[in-house]
């Protein structure tokens, strides 16, 4: 781990998944010092912190591998106490499988987890009561592979991006039904604006077996939630996977930069790129080189510090979002294997 200047508040913690670990590591956000790790079942992907229950949820998605190249899908969510750094419970969602995207509504004590489809049902979103840690039901998304999921600030509407289906699924969280589809190419990460008026979606889907010339132009599609239509596209040079919106209105996008090859394959990435836009003006503010394969992005609550997890280099880039300078890099590799994936920023207990 490279040393860096103070990058967070005293007592705050950054949690990082090592997909190949398989572990969740905890770092002091002020000093970047490793505090400890928790072993979890393979293949952990995303994290979501519930400040009300003060628990960290971790989605375990596959037995090994990744989307379209795995040895089978898991069905568990791991619940971790981040203060004692121990597993509290493993919640089995079976017969649902392939949980990935996690979104929290703390006011209603609901956690939403996207799950992949099967032969007898489409993909969907499982609804979980965070107080009892028990599933309450599921919402169909009418697509085989909903991957990322986000909800509006009011907790009434959810949006699922779909790798293979040419639309973003819109669901009514109160009625538990699919209410719309917004046409976009197969999509990746997403973020919802603070007022719920816009959704920012990375498209197209990063298909590593698809020739570059056969893909639509890369960028971030801006969806107007009132009309359920794409009203703008923020262009990027390379395919984007993660999208994150900070508390200060900066829109962060992780671009995959591939080595020259007629067909893009996983593992052939060059150093990635963090591109930063203003969500309000949709103007590009700058960019910064990061590790290979940026897959997840989060930020400190004040929006000053960004964290970019890069799966191929298995590093987390720590970025000053005001100056777009790197403040340091966390090494998440275990046994030399790649795997940095999910991130969660945990403010200190009140």
C-alpha positions as CSV (number, residue, x, y, z in Angstrom):
1,X,0.0,0.0,0.0
2,X,1.3,3.4,-0.9
3,X,1.2,6.0,1.9
4,X,-1.0,9.1,1.2
5,X,-2.0,12.3,3.0
6,X,-5.1,12.4,5.1
7,X,-7.9,11.3,2.8
8,X,-10.9,11.2,5.1
9,X,-12.4,11.9,8.5
10,X,-10.9,10.4,11.6
11,X,-12.8,7.2,12.4
12,X,-14.3,6.7,9.0
13,X,-13.6,3.3,7.3
14,X,-13.4,2.2,3.6
15,X,-14.5,-1.4,3.0
16,X,-13.2,-3.1,-0.2
17,X,-14.1,-6.5,-1.7
18,X,-11.4,-8.8,-3.0
19,X,-13.3,-10.9,-5.5
20,X,-10.6,-13.5,-5.7
21,X,-9.7,-13.3,-2.0
22,X,-12.5,-13.9,-1.2
23,X,-12.5,-11.2,1.5
24,X,-13.7,-7.8,2.6
25,X,-10.9,-5.6,3.8
26,X,-11.3,-2.5,6.0
27,X,-9.1,0.5,5.8
28,X,-8.8,3.6,8.0
29,X,-10.1,6.4,5.8
30,X,-7.8,9.0,7.4
31,X,-4.5,7.0,7.2
32,X,-5.3,4.3,4.6
33,X,-4.0,1.7,7.2
34,X,-5.4,-1.8,6.8
35,X,-7.5,-2.5,9.9
36,X,-8.5,-6.1,9.2
37,X,-10.2,-8.5,6.8
38,X,-13.2,-10.7,6.9
39,X,-13.4,-14.0,4.9
40,X,-16.6,-14.4,2.9
41,X,-17.8,-17.1,0.4
42,X,-16.7,-16.9,-3.2
43,X,-17.3,-14.8,-5.3
44,X,-18.1,-11.5,-3.5
45,X,-19.0,-8.6,-5.8
46,X,-20.8,-5.5,-4.4
47,X,-21.2,-3.9,-0.9
48,X,-23.9,-1.8,0.6
49,X,-23.7,-0.1,4.1
50,X,-26.8,0.3,6.2
51,X,-26.1,3.1,8.7
52,X,-29.4,2.5,10.6
53,X,-28.6,-1.1,11.5
54,X,-24.9,-0.4,11.2
55,X,-24.4,-3.5,9.1
56,X,-22.5,-4.1,5.8
57,X,-24.2,-6.3,3.1
58,X,-22.0,-8.1,0.6
59,X,-23.4,-9.9,-2.5
60,X,-21.8,-13.2,-3.4
61,X,-22.5,-13.7,-7.1
62,X,-20.8,-16.7,-8.6
63,X,-18.8,-19.8,-7.4
64,X,-16.0,-18.6,-9.7
65,X,-15.6,-16.4,-12.7
66,X,-17.7,-13.5,-13.9
67,X,-20.8,-12.7,-15.9
68,X,-21.1,-15.0,-19.0
69,X,-18.0,-16.9,-17.8
70,X,-18.6,-18.6,-14.5
71,X,-18.9,-22.0,-12.9
72,X,-22.4,-21.4,-11.4
73,X,-24.3,-18.7,-9.6
74,X,-24.5,-18.3,-5.9
75,X,-27.6,-17.2,-4.0
76,X,-26.2,-15.6,-0.8
77,X,-25.9,-12.2,0.8
78,X,-23.3,-11.9,3.6
79,X,-24.1,-9.6,6.5
80,X,-21.1,-8.2,8.3
81,X,-20.7,-6.2,11.5
82,X,-18.0,-3.6,10.3
83,X,-17.1,-2.6,13.8
84,X,-16.2,-6.0,15.1
85,X,-15.4,-7.2,11.6
86,X,-17.3,-10.5,11.8
87,X,-20.0,-12.2,9.8
88,X,-23.3,-11.8,11.5
89,X,-25.4,-13.9,9.1
90,X,-25.5,-15.4,5.6
91,X,-28.9,-14.8,4.0
92,X,-29.8,-17.4,1.4
93,X,-32.0,-16.0,-1.4
94,X,-32.5,-19.4,-3.1
95,X,-34.1,-20.1,-5.5
96,X,-33.0,-16.7,-6.6
97,X,-29.4,-16.5,-7.8
98,X,-26.6,-14.3,-9.1
99,X,-27.2,-11.4,-6.6
100,X,-25.2,-8.3,-7.7
101,X,-26.5,-4.7,-7.5
102,X,-27.5,-3.5,-4.0
103,X,-29.5,-0.4,-3.1
104,X,-30.7,0.7,0.3
105,X,-33.8,2.6,1.4
106,X,-33.0,3.3,5.1
107,X,-36.2,5.2,5.7
108,X,-38.3,2.1,4.8
109,X,-35.7,-0.4,6.0
110,X,-35.5,-2.0,2.6
111,X,-32.6,-3.5,0.8
112,X,-32.9,-4.2,-2.9
113,X,-30.7,-6.9,-4.6
114,X,-30.7,-7.5,-8.4
115,X,-30.8,-11.2,-9.3
116,X,-30.2,-13.0,-12.6
117,X,-32.9,-14.8,-14.5
118,X,-33.3,-18.5,-15.2
119,X,-35.2,-20.7,-17.7
120,X,-38.5,-20.3,-15.8
121,X,-38.4,-16.7,-14.8
122,X,-36.8,-13.4,-15.9
123,X,-34.2,-11.5,-13.8
124,X,-35.5,-9.3,-11.1
125,X,-35.0,-7.5,-7.8
126,X,-35.4,-9.2,-4.4
127,X,-36.8,-7.0,-1.6
128,X,-35.3,-7.6,1.9
129,X,-36.3,-6.2,5.3
130,X,-33.1,-4.9,6.8
131,X,-34.5,-5.2,10.4
132,X,-35.3,-8.9,10.1
133,X,-32.8,-9.6,7.3
134,X,-35.5,-11.7,5.5
135,X,-36.7,-11.5,1.9
136,X,-40.2,-10.0,1.4
137,X,-40.6,-10.7,-2.3
138,X,-39.3,-9.9,-5.7
139,X,-40.0,-7.6,-8.6
140,X,-39.6,-8.8,-12.2
141,X,-37.5,-6.7,-14.6
142,X,-38.3,-8.6,-17.8
143,X,-34.6,-9.1,-18.6
144,X,-32.2,-12.0,-18.1
145,X,-29.3,-10.1,-16.6
146,X,-30.2,-7.1,-14.4
147,X,-26.8,-6.2,-12.9
148,X,-26.7,-2.8,-11.3
149,X,-29.7,-1.3,-9.4
150,X,-30.4,2.1,-8.0
151,X,-33.4,3.9,-6.4
152,X,-34.6,7.4,-6.4
153,X,-34.2,9.5,-3.2
154,X,-37.9,9.2,-2.4
155,X,-37.6,5.4,-2.4
156,X,-40.5,4.9,-4.7
157,X,-38.9,4.1,-8.1
158,X,-36.0,1.7,-8.9
159,X,-33.9,1.4,-12.1
160,X,-32.1,-1.8,-13.2
161,X,-29.5,-1.8,-16.0
162,X,-29.5,-4.9,-18.2
163,X,-26.4,-6.1,-19.8
164,X,-28.1,-7.9,-22.7
165,X,-31.6,-6.4,-22.9
166,X,-31.8,-3.1,-24.9
167,X,-33.5,-1.1,-22.1
168,X,-33.3,0.1,-18.5
169,X,-36.1,-1.5,-16.4
170,X,-38.2,0.9,-14.3
171,X,-40.0,-0.5,-11.3
172,X,-42.5,0.8,-8.9
173,X,-41.1,-0.1,-5.4
174,X,-44.4,0.6,-3.6
175,X,-46.5,-1.6,-5.8
176,X,-43.7,-4.1,-6.7
177,X,-44.2,-4.1,-10.4
178,X,-42.4,-3.2,-13.6
179,X,-43.8,0.0,-15.0
180,X,-41.6,1.0,-17.9
181,X,-38.6,0.4,-20.1
182,X,-36.2,3.1,-21.3
183,X,-34.5,2.2,-24.6
184,X,-30.7,2.1,-24.3
185,X,-28.1,-0.3,-25.6
186,X,-27.2,-3.1,-23.1
187,X,-26.1,-1.1,-20.1
188,X,-23.7,-1.2,-17.1
189,X,-23.5,1.1,-14.1
190,X,-26.0,3.8,-13.2
191,X,-26.7,6.7,-10.7
192,X,-29.8,8.7,-9.9
193,X,-29.6,12.5,-9.4
194,X,-30.3,13.9,-5.9
195,X,-33.7,15.3,-7.0
196,X,-34.7,12.1,-8.8
197,X,-35.1,14.0,-12.1
198,X,-32.4,12.2,-14.1
199,X,-30.7,8.8,-14.2
200,X,-27.2,8.5,-15.6
201,X,-26.5,5.1,-17.4
202,X,-23.3,3.7,-18.8
203,X,-23.9,2.1,-22.2
204,X,-23.2,0.0,-24.1
205,X,-22.6,-3.3,-22.3
206,X,-18.9,-4.2,-22.0
207,X,-19.1,-7.4,-24.0
208,X,-15.5,-8.6,-24.1
209,X,-16.2,-10.9,-27.1
210,X,-17.7,-8.1,-29.2
211,X,-15.5,-6.4,-31.7
212,X,-15.2,-2.7,-31.1
213,X,-16.5,-1.7,-34.4
214,X,-19.8,-3.6,-33.8
215,X,-20.6,-1.7,-30.6
216,X,-22.6,1.6,-30.3
217,X,-20.7,4.7,-29.3
218,X,-19.6,4.6,-25.6
219,X,-20.9,7.2,-23.2
220,X,-23.3,8.0,-20.4
221,X,-27.0,8.2,-21.4
222,X,-29.0,10.8,-19.5
223,X,-32.5,9.7,-18.8
224,X,-35.3,12.2,-18.0
225,X,-37.4,10.3,-15.4
226,X,-40.5,12.3,-16.0
227,X,-40.7,11.2,-19.7
228,X,-38.7,8.0,-19.4
229,X,-36.6,8.9,-22.4
230,X,-32.9,9.5,-23.1
231,X,-32.4,13.3,-23.5
232,X,-28.6,13.5,-23.8
233,X,-25.4,11.4,-24.0
234,X,-22.1,12.3,-22.4
235,X,-19.5,10.9,-24.7
236,X,-16.5,8.9,-23.5
237,X,-13.6,7.5,-25.5
238,X,-13.9,4.0,-24.0
239,X,-16.6,1.8,-22.6
240,X,-17.8,2.7,-19.1
241,X,-18.7,0.2,-16.4
242,X,-19.1,2.1,-13.0
243,X,-21.0,5.4,-12.7
244,X,-21.2,7.3,-9.4
245,X,-22.7,10.7,-8.4
246,X,-21.1,12.5,-5.5
247,X,-22.9,14.7,-2.9
248,X,-21.4,17.8,-4.7
249,X,-22.9,16.9,-8.1
250,X,-19.8,15.4,-9.7
251,X,-20.5,12.5,-12.0
252,X,-17.7,9.9,-12.0
253,X,-17.3,7.3,-14.8
254,X,-14.8,4.5,-14.9
255,X,-13.6,3.9,-18.5
256,X,-12.0,0.6,-19.6
257,X,-9.0,1.1,-21.8
258,X,-8.2,-2.0,-23.8
259,X,-4.9,-3.2,-25.3
260,X,-5.0,-3.1,-29.2
261,X,-6.8,-6.3,-30.3
262,X,-9.4,-7.0,-32.9
263,X,-11.6,-8.5,-30.1
264,X,-11.7,-7.1,-26.6
265,X,-11.0,-9.8,-24.0
266,X,-11.1,-9.6,-20.2
267,X,-7.6,-9.3,-18.8
268,X,-6.2,-7.3,-21.7
269,X,-6.9,-3.9,-20.2
270,X,-4.4,-1.1,-20.0
271,X,-4.6,1.4,-17.1
272,X,-8.2,2.7,-16.9
273,X,-9.5,6.2,-16.8
274,X,-11.6,8.1,-14.3
275,X,-13.7,10.7,-16.2
276,X,-15.4,13.5,-14.3
277,X,-18.5,15.5,-15.4
278,X,-20.7,18.1,-13.8
279,X,-24.1,16.5,-13.5
280,X,-25.7,20.0,-13.5
281,X,-24.1,21.4,-16.6
282,X,-23.1,18.0,-18.2
283,X,-19.7,19.5,-18.9
284,X,-16.6,17.4,-18.8
285,X,-14.4,18.6,-15.9
286,X,-11.3,16.4,-16.4
287,X,-9.9,12.9,-16.2
288,X,-7.2,10.9,-14.4
289,X,-5.5,7.6,-15.1
290,X,-6.3,4.8,-12.6
291,X,-5.6,1.1,-12.3
292,X,-6.6,-1.5,-14.9
293,X,-10.3,-2.5,-15.1
294,X,-12.2,0.2,-13.1
295,X,-15.3,-1.7,-11.8
296,X,-16.7,0.2,-8.8
297,X,-16.6,3.9,-7.6
298,X,-17.6,5.6,-4.4
299,X,-16.8,8.8,-2.6
300,X,-16.6,10.3,0.8
301,X,-19.9,11.9,2.1
302,X,-18.5,15.4,1.6
303,X,-17.8,14.6,-2.1
304,X,-14.1,15.6,-1.8
305,X,-12.5,12.2,-2.1
306,X,-13.2,9.5,-4.7
307,X,-12.3,5.8,-4.6
308,X,-12.0,3.7,-7.7
309,X,-11.7,-0.1,-7.4
310,X,-9.9,-1.7,-10.3
311,X,-10.4,-5.4,-10.7
312,X,-7.6,-6.4,-13.1
313,X,-4.8,-4.5,-11.2
314,X,-6.7,-5.2,-7.9
315,X,-6.0,-1.7,-6.6
316,X,-8.1,1.1,-5.2
317,X,-7.2,4.6,-6.5
318,X,-7.8,7.4,-4.0
319,X,-8.5,10.7,-5.8
320,X,-8.8,14.3,-4.7
321,X,-11.9,15.2,-6.7
322,X,-11.3,18.9,-6.5
323,X,-7.8,18.8,-8.1
324,X,-8.1,15.4,-9.8
325,X,-4.9,14.3,-8.3
326,X,-4.1,10.8,-7.0
327,X,-3.7,10.7,-3.3
328,X,-2.6,7.1,-3.0
329,X,-3.4,3.6,-4.0
330,X,-4.5,0.6,-1.9
331,X,-3.2,-2.9,-3.0
332,X,-6.0,-5.4,-2.6
333,X,-4.4,-8.4,-4.3
334,X,-4.2,-11.7,-2.4
335,X,-1.8,-14.4,-3.6
336,X,-1.0,-12.1,-6.6
337,X,-4.5,-12.6,-8.0
338,X,-6.8,-9.8,-9.3
339,X,-10.1,-9.0,-7.8
340,X,-10.7,-5.5,-6.2
341,X,-14.5,-5.0,-6.7
342,X,-17.2,-3.6,-4.4
343,X,-16.6,-0.5,-2.2
344,X,-18.5,1.1,0.7
345,X,-17.6,4.2,2.7
346,X,-18.6,3.9,6.4
347,X,-18.8,7.1,8.4
348,X,-17.7,6.7,12.0
349,X,-20.5,5.9,14.6
350,X,-22.3,8.9,15.8
